[in-house]
C-alpha cells in the first residue's frame, strides 16, 4: 500500500531555498548541534564513513569534522544550497531516499529534517539497511507538542470566524511512536529521548517571522490554498496572546 503524501516537497524546497537566501534563522539548529556535539564526545570509537542526511545547514557536518572520529563525511540534501562548501562529499537527493549500498555506512546522522518526511518508517528501514551491523544512527527531529499553541490558536479562530478549520500546523510524531518505529525498522536497542526547548516571543508575528526564516511554514498538501482572512488572523493573534 502506498504511503499517503502529507507534505508538498516542491513547496518545502522552495521555502528552504528562500530561507537560506535571506539568511536562515538557525538558533534552533545551533542549539541542537551543540547537544549533538556532546553526544559525539561520549563515543568511544571512530568511524570510517558517515552520512549526514537532510540537515539544513552545515551544523552537523562541522561537528563531525571537529570530532576527528570520521574518516569520510557525506552530506545529502535536496538543495545544492544546503550542501555547503566544506571538506565533505556532496550528494543532491531527496531526504526520504537513502542512496547507499547495504551495510556501506558506519554512521548516519540528521538534524531537524525528518519531520517533513512522508514515510518515516520507510526512511528508517532504508537507514538500517545502509548501516553496517554495528553502525550508529543519531537524529533529532521536531515532535510531540511542537507549536501546539499556534495550532490551537488557529483552530479556535477558524472555528469561531469561519465555522470550520483547515490544517495550519504540521503534525509531529510522538516520542513513543518513534521508539516503536525504530524497533520495527530493525534497530535492536534504540534509545529515544526528548527535550523541551521553550522560545518566548513578544508577539506571535515575531514567531511567524522566525518560522519563515527557518523555511518551516505550512507545506501540508491539504492546506487551504486561499490566504487567511484578516478577521481570522487577528482573532488567532488575540487567542494566542491571551492564552500563551
HUJO-V833611 format. One record per run of one state. SS is the DSSP state (@ for helix, = for strand, . for the rest). FROM is the first residue (numbers start at 0). LEN is the number of residues. If there is no record, write none. Layout:
SS:FROM:LEN + SS:FROM:LEN
//
This chain:
.:0:6 + =:6:1 + .:7:1 + @:8:14 + .:22:4 + @:26:15 + .:41:5 + =:46:7 + .:53:5 + @:58:9 + .:67:2 + =:69:8 + .:77:2 + @:79:3 + .:82:6 + =:88:4 + .:92:12 + =:104:7 + .:111:2 + @:113:3 + .:116:3 + @:119:11 + =:130:10 + .:140:7 + @:147:15 + .:162:12 + @:174:11 + .:185:18 + @:203:10 + .:213:6 + =:219:1 + .:220:9 + @:229:14 + .:243:1
//
